[in-house]
Amino acid sequence: MLALLGPNGSGKTTLFRILSTALVPTEGTVTVLGADVVRQPHLVRRALGVVFQAPSLDRKLTAAENLRHQGRLYGLRGHELEVRIAAALQSTGVADRAHERVERLSGGLARRVELAKGLLHRPELLLLDEPTTGLDPAARRDFWRLLGAVKAETGATVVLTTHLMDEGERGDRVAVLDAGALVALGSPAELEAEIGGDVITVTTSDPERLAACIAERFGQSASVVDGAVRLERARGHELVPLLVEHFPDQVQRIALGKPTLDDVFVRRTGRHLEHGAAGEGG
């Protein structure tokens, strides 16, 4: 599972559309499982299962009817198609809703039907664009449990886009994107290890002044990120009480944490992931 992680405007959806052959790249070469997305789009599409961010189900049809139409697009007919529909709905946990109209399903259940639809023709590569958009926290957890089970059962490679750190950290590898550029690539553990210690964040009324004072007093490099002072330090818990002791009038709030993908994003771009991309993008 590869997670494409980045803020809105970082290029995730543009890349997703190119991989799914919905958008022709203006330059460069893109291949999916050895097939060129421009010269051999039909081969790419046969190998792909795609779940778009926007719902693609016909809400007036039942779950099974949606899958039946999808299967026919891939040349499936008769008994084989019906067997695959039953198997896809079973594996995604909505077999008991097969004959229920999509408009009567909750958002989480409808997303499961979307996933079943994408898996129906047994793709080698499953593309998911912001797959948990619009789901409540419980439905999000259920979707991720389901996706893990489906991935293990089918053996398909999964590529997904997300702007949520916790979803990026679920990937075997994560590609961090910003303003149309790849800024980091590796496993979440590998990327977080580059921080080399704990992360301390200090809220203060004058972050530039406090950062300079910390550097002078402790010889510790400190940066100002989105209006707060940020430090990376091994055994950071030992520095926290010293900061409070030496700068009691400047420290308003202080937080200590282990590195996350957001910290990787800060190191590479100079701002937090949730604060958006610096440039324009898809």
One Martini backbone bead per residue (centre of mass of N, CA, C, O) as a GRO file, in nm:
protein
  282
    1MET     BB    1   0.092   0.039   0.026
    2LEU     BB    2   0.039   0.362  -0.116
    3ALA     BB    3   0.076   0.692   0.005
    4LEU     BB    4  -0.061   1.005  -0.093
    5LEU     BB    5   0.072   1.286   0.073
    6GLY     BB    6  -0.122   1.594   0.108
    7PRO     BB    7  -0.232   1.883   0.047
    8ASN     BB    8  -0.415   2.095  -0.090
    9GLY     BB    9  -0.251   2.138  -0.406
   10SER     BB   10  -0.013   1.903  -0.442
   11GLY     BB   11  -0.121   1.668  -0.678
   12LYS     BB   12  -0.285   1.408  -0.618
   13THR     BB   13  -0.528   1.417  -0.820
   14THR     BB   14  -0.367   1.451  -1.075
   15LEU     BB   15  -0.215   1.183  -1.051
   16PHE     BB   16  -0.464   1.004  -1.035
   17ARG     BB   17  -0.577   1.083  -1.318
   18ILE     BB   18  -0.337   0.976  -1.476
   19LEU     BB   19  -0.337   0.678  -1.376
   20SER     BB   20  -0.660   0.652  -1.473
   21THR     BB   21  -0.682   0.811  -1.764
   22ALA     BB   22  -0.839   1.103  -1.719
   23LEU     BB   23  -0.542   1.230  -1.774
   24VAL     BB   24  -0.323   1.392  -1.982
   25PRO     BB   25  -0.008   1.433  -2.002
   26THR     BB   26   0.210   1.698  -2.105
   27GLU     BB   27   0.453   1.525  -1.984
   28GLY     BB   28   0.615   1.255  -2.005
   29THR     BB   29   0.613   0.925  -1.838
   30VAL     BB   30   0.352   0.669  -1.788
   31THR     BB   31   0.336   0.362  -1.603
   32VAL     BB   32   0.118   0.063  -1.574
   33LEU     BB   33   0.224  -0.236  -1.565
   34GLY     BB   34   0.385  -0.147  -1.851
   35ALA     BB   35   0.166   0.064  -1.933
   36ASP     BB   36   0.079   0.326  -2.127
   37VAL     BB   37  -0.145   0.585  -2.063
   38VAL     BB   38  -0.151   0.691  -2.367
   39ARG     BB   39  -0.104   0.432  -2.568
   40GLN     BB   40  -0.247   0.209  -2.329
   41PRO     BB   41  -0.529   0.258  -2.171
   42HIS     BB   42  -0.679  -0.020  -2.189
   43LEU     BB   43  -0.469  -0.177  -2.018
   44VAL     BB   44  -0.486  -0.008  -1.764
   45ARG     BB   45  -0.794  -0.036  -1.706
   46ARG     BB   46  -0.793  -0.349  -1.669
   47ALA     BB   47  -0.589  -0.327  -1.405
   48LEU     BB   48  -0.803  -0.140  -1.271
   49GLY     BB   49  -0.917  -0.001  -0.964
   50VAL     BB   50  -1.170   0.256  -0.892
   51VAL     BB   51  -1.196   0.518  -0.632
   52PHE     BB   52  -1.355   0.793  -0.608
   53GLN     BB   53  -1.433   1.066  -0.430
   54ALA     BB   54  -1.673   1.073  -0.591
   55PRO     BB   55  -1.957   0.943  -0.634
   56SER     BB   56  -2.050   0.648  -0.869
   57LEU     BB   57  -2.330   0.581  -0.790
   58ASP     BB   58  -2.651   0.463  -0.840
   59ARG     BB   59  -2.906   0.550  -0.624
   60LYS     BB   60  -3.153   0.386  -0.777
   61LEU     BB   61  -2.982   0.148  -0.733
   62THR     BB   62  -2.859  -0.126  -0.640
   63ALA     BB   63  -2.582  -0.276  -0.548
   64ALA     BB   64  -2.594  -0.508  -0.758
   65GLU     BB   65  -2.661  -0.330  -1.006
   66ASN     BB   66  -2.404  -0.169  -1.009
   67LEU     BB   67  -2.216  -0.418  -1.049
   68ARG     BB   68  -2.342  -0.525  -1.309
   69HIS     BB   69  -2.265  -0.284  -1.488
   70GLN     BB   70  -1.964  -0.297  -1.437
   71GLY     BB   71  -1.913  -0.586  -1.544
   72ARG     BB   72  -2.003  -0.530  -1.841
   73LEU     BB   73  -1.769  -0.331  -1.903
   74TYR     BB   74  -1.569  -0.602  -1.856
   75GLY     BB   75  -1.725  -0.861  -1.996
   76LEU     BB   76  -1.929  -0.964  -1.796
   77ARG     BB   77  -2.133  -1.269  -1.752
   78GLY     BB   78  -2.362  -1.424  -1.595
   79HIS     BB   79  -2.250  -1.639  -1.366
   80GLU     BB   80  -1.979  -1.502  -1.314
   81LEU     BB   81  -2.093  -1.229  -1.234
   82GLU     BB   82  -2.269  -1.322  -0.992
   83VAL     BB   83  -2.033  -1.439  -0.828
   84ARG     BB   84  -1.872  -1.173  -0.806
   85ILE     BB   85  -2.082  -1.005  -0.666
   86ALA     BB   86  -2.110  -1.178  -0.415
   87ALA     BB   87  -1.808  -1.167  -0.333
   88ALA     BB   88  -1.773  -0.855  -0.312
   89LEU     BB   89  -1.999  -0.808  -0.100
   90GLN     BB   90  -1.885  -0.999   0.111
   91SER     BB   91  -1.591  -0.874   0.147
   92THR     BB   92  -1.742  -0.576   0.220
   93GLY     BB   93  -2.008  -0.625   0.407
   94VAL     BB   94  -2.292  -0.611   0.186
   95ALA     BB   95  -2.473  -0.865   0.123
   96ASP     BB   96  -2.739  -0.773   0.290
   97ARG     BB   97  -2.757  -0.511   0.062
   98ALA     BB   98  -2.790  -0.593  -0.243
   99HIS     BB   99  -3.127  -0.502  -0.265
  100GLU     BB  100  -3.048  -0.207  -0.197
  101ARG     BB  101  -3.070   0.106  -0.224
  102VAL     BB  102  -2.830   0.344  -0.212
  103GLU     BB  103  -3.008   0.582  -0.088
  104ARG     BB  104  -3.039   0.392   0.192
  105LEU     BB  105  -2.749   0.428   0.256
  106SER     BB  106  -2.489   0.485   0.413
  107GLY     BB  107  -2.185   0.618   0.369
  108GLY     BB  108  -2.024   0.363   0.453
  109LEU     BB  109  -2.179   0.156   0.275
  110ALA     BB  110  -2.138   0.297   0.004
  111ARG     BB  111  -1.827   0.271   0.013
  112ARG     BB  112  -1.829  -0.037   0.000
  113VAL     BB  113  -1.958  -0.055  -0.278
  114GLU     BB  114  -1.734   0.094  -0.423
  115LEU     BB  115  -1.519  -0.118  -0.358
  116ALA     BB  116  -1.661  -0.358  -0.491
  117LYS     BB  117  -1.659  -0.233  -0.773
  118GLY     BB  118  -1.341  -0.209  -0.795
  119LEU     BB  119  -1.306  -0.543  -0.744
  120LEU     BB  120  -1.472  -0.718  -0.949
  121HIS     BB  121  -1.223  -0.759  -1.178
  122ARG     BB  122  -0.957  -0.811  -1.036
  123PRO     BB  123  -0.728  -0.616  -0.971
  124GLU     BB  124  -0.389  -0.523  -0.938
  125LEU     BB  125  -0.488  -0.216  -0.907
  126LEU     BB  126  -0.578   0.014  -0.644
  127LEU     BB  127  -0.759   0.320  -0.659
  128LEU     BB  128  -0.770   0.587  -0.403
  129ASP     BB  129  -0.965   0.885  -0.352
  130GLU     BB  130  -1.025   0.986  -0.069
  131PRO     BB  131  -1.201   0.737   0.074
  132THR     BB  132  -1.311   0.901   0.362
  133THR     BB  133  -1.487   1.105   0.256
  134GLY     BB  134  -1.760   1.187   0.474
  135LEU     BB  135  -1.679   1.022   0.715
  136ASP     BB  136  -1.703   0.903   1.007
  137PRO     BB  137  -1.499   0.774   1.241
  138ALA     BB  138  -1.626   0.489   1.241
  139ALA     BB  139  -1.631   0.449   0.931
  140ARG     BB  140  -1.330   0.481   0.892
  141ARG     BB  141  -1.240   0.237   1.058
  142ASP     BB  142  -1.399   0.028   0.898
  143PHE     BB  143  -1.267   0.078   0.625
  144TRP     BB  144  -0.974   0.003   0.710
  145ARG     BB  145  -1.032  -0.284   0.793
  146LEU     BB  146  -1.141  -0.371   0.522
  147LEU     BB  147  -0.897  -0.302   0.343
  148GLY     BB  148  -0.699  -0.495   0.481
  149ALA     BB  149  -0.857  -0.755   0.416
  150VAL     BB  150  -0.870  -0.723   0.107
  151LYS     BB  151  -0.568  -0.707   0.054
  152ALA     BB  152  -0.503  -0.990   0.171
  153GLU     BB  153  -0.700  -1.151  -0.019
  154THR     BB  154  -0.607  -1.031  -0.318
  155GLY     BB  155  -0.307  -0.881  -0.351
  156ALA     BB  156  -0.337  -0.598  -0.404
  157THR     BB  157  -0.244  -0.294  -0.502
  158VAL     BB  158  -0.232   0.018  -0.315
  159VAL     BB  159  -0.345   0.351  -0.409
  160LEU     BB  160  -0.353   0.653  -0.213
  161THR     BB  161  -0.521   0.943  -0.115
  162THR     BB  162  -0.417   1.204   0.130
  163HIS     BB  163  -0.441   1.456   0.418
  164LEU     BB  164  -0.398   1.233   0.641
  165MET     BB  165  -0.176   1.116   0.858
  166ASP     BB  166  -0.301   0.845   0.964
  167GLU     BB  167  -0.328   0.734   0.671
  168GLY     BB  168  -0.033   0.751   0.579
  169GLU     BB  169   0.070   0.552   0.817
  170ARG     BB  170  -0.068   0.288   0.676
  171GLY     BB  171   0.150   0.267   0.488
  172ASP     BB  172   0.423   0.112   0.362
  173ARG     BB  173   0.425   0.370   0.188
  174VAL     BB  174   0.525   0.723   0.141
  175ALA     BB  175   0.419   1.009  -0.051
  176VAL     BB  176   0.529   1.336  -0.035
  177LEU     BB  177   0.341   1.623  -0.123
  178ASP     BB  178   0.426   1.952  -0.290
  179ALA     BB  179   0.347   2.155  -0.530
  180GLY     BB  180   0.404   1.900  -0.742
  181ALA     BB  181   0.611   1.760  -0.538
  182LEU     BB  182   0.853   1.541  -0.425
  183VAL     BB  183   0.969   1.532  -0.073
  184ALA     BB  184   0.897   1.222   0.006
  185LEU     BB  185   1.025   0.869   0.048
  186GLY     BB  186   0.877   0.598   0.238
  187SER     BB  187   0.854   0.481   0.523
  188PRO     BB  188   0.729   0.601   0.804
  189ALA     BB  189   0.973   0.519   0.980
  190GLU     BB  190   1.197   0.640   0.803
  191LEU     BB  191   1.097   0.935   0.803
  192GLU     BB  192   1.078   0.977   1.117
  193ALA     BB  193   1.388   0.912   1.176
  194GLU     BB  194   1.510   1.188   1.062
  195ILE     BB  195   1.461   1.361   1.319
  196GLY     BB  196   1.623   1.238   1.582
  197GLY     BB  197   1.369   1.281   1.788
  198ASP     BB  198   1.208   1.506   1.950
  199VAL     BB  199   0.917   1.727   1.965
  200ILE     BB  200   0.910   2.080   2.023
  201THR     BB  201   0.638   2.302   2.121
  202VAL     BB  202   0.612   2.666   2.138
  203THR     BB  203   0.408   2.900   2.285
  204THR     BB  204   0.428   3.252   2.189
  205SER     BB  205   0.439   3.602   2.145
  206ASP     BB  206   0.772   3.574   2.061
  207PRO     BB  207   0.927   3.355   1.865
  208GLU     BB  208   1.191   3.486   1.770
  209ARG     BB  209   1.304   3.550   2.050
  210LEU     BB  210   1.295   3.263   2.173
  211ALA     BB  211   1.474   3.123   1.964
  212ALA     BB  212   1.724   3.294   2.029
  213CYS     BB  213   1.743   3.224   2.334
  214ILE     BB  214   1.780   2.918   2.301
  215ALA     BB  215   2.036   2.926   2.132
  216GLU     BB  216   2.205   3.083   2.346
  217ARG     BB  217   2.157   2.898   2.607
  218PHE     BB  218   2.169   2.584   2.450
  219GLY     BB  219   2.255   2.544   2.146
  220GLN     BB  220   1.962   2.533   2.007
  221SER     BB  221   1.790   2.468   1.746
  222ALA     BB  222   1.538   2.706   1.628
  223SER     BB  223   1.211   2.735   1.492
  224VAL     BB  224   0.962   2.902   1.294
  225VAL     BB  225   0.623   2.761   1.288
  226ASP     BB  226   0.333   2.893   1.257
  227GLY     BB  227   0.400   3.080   1.532
  228ALA     BB  228   0.610   2.863   1.644
  229VAL     BB  229   0.830   2.687   1.838
  230ARG     BB  230   1.080   2.455   1.703
  231LEU     BB  231   1.213   2.135   1.817
  232GLU     BB  232   1.491   1.906   1.793
  233ARG     BB  233   1.530   1.633   2.043
  234ALA     BB  234   1.697   1.438   2.230
  235ARG     BB  235   1.545   1.395   2.508
  236GLY     BB  236   1.318   1.625   2.540
  237HIS     BB  237   1.220   1.596   2.843
  238GLU     BB  238   1.479   1.748   2.959
  239LEU     BB  239   1.414   2.040   2.829
  240VAL     BB  240   1.136   2.140   2.917
  241PRO     BB  241   1.194   2.241   3.217
  242LEU     BB  242   1.413   2.446   3.124
  243LEU     BB  243   1.234   2.631   2.959
  244VAL     BB  244   1.043   2.708   3.190
  245GLU     BB  245   1.261   2.816   3.386
  246HIS     BB  246   1.407   3.036   3.185
  247PHE     BB  247   1.100   3.111   3.029
  248PRO     BB  248   0.827   3.197   3.195
  249ASP     BB  249   0.726   3.461   3.024
  250GLN     BB  250   0.717   3.307   2.728
  251VAL     BB  251   0.577   3.048   2.810
  252GLN     BB  252   0.252   2.927   2.735
  253ARG     BB  253   0.312   2.658   2.564
  254ILE     BB  254   0.393   2.297   2.581
  255ALA     BB  255   0.514   2.035   2.355
  256LEU     BB  256   0.551   1.673   2.341
  257GLY     BB  257   0.681   1.452   2.073
  258LYS     BB  258   0.674   1.229   1.844
  259PRO     BB  259   0.733   1.168   1.538
  260THR     BB  260   0.581   1.267   1.232
  261LEU     BB  261   0.475   1.338   0.918
  262ASP     BB  262   0.447   1.637   0.983
  263ASP     BB  263   0.747   1.675   1.057
  264VAL     BB  264   0.850   1.604   0.780
  265PHE     BB  265   0.702   1.833   0.635
  266VAL     BB  266   0.834   2.063   0.790
  267ARG     BB  267   1.129   2.001   0.713
  268ARG     BB  268   1.070   2.023   0.391
  269THR     BB  269   0.870   2.313   0.399
  270GLY     BB  270   0.805   2.496   0.681
  271ARG     BB  271   0.521   2.346   0.735
  272HIS     BB  272   0.217   2.238   0.790
  273LEU     BB  273   0.003   2.025   0.644
  274GLU     BB  274  -0.280   2.176   0.722
  275HIS     BB  275  -0.177   2.463   0.572
  276GLY     BB  276  -0.093   2.391   0.297
  277ALA     BB  277   0.000   2.495  -0.002
  278ALA     BB  278   0.210   2.715  -0.171
  279GLY     BB  279   0.083   2.626  -0.433
  280GLU     BB  280  -0.048   2.521  -0.713
  281GLY     BB  281  -0.297   2.251  -0.766
  282GLY     BB  282  -0.456   1.920  -0.779
   0.00000   0.00000   0.00000
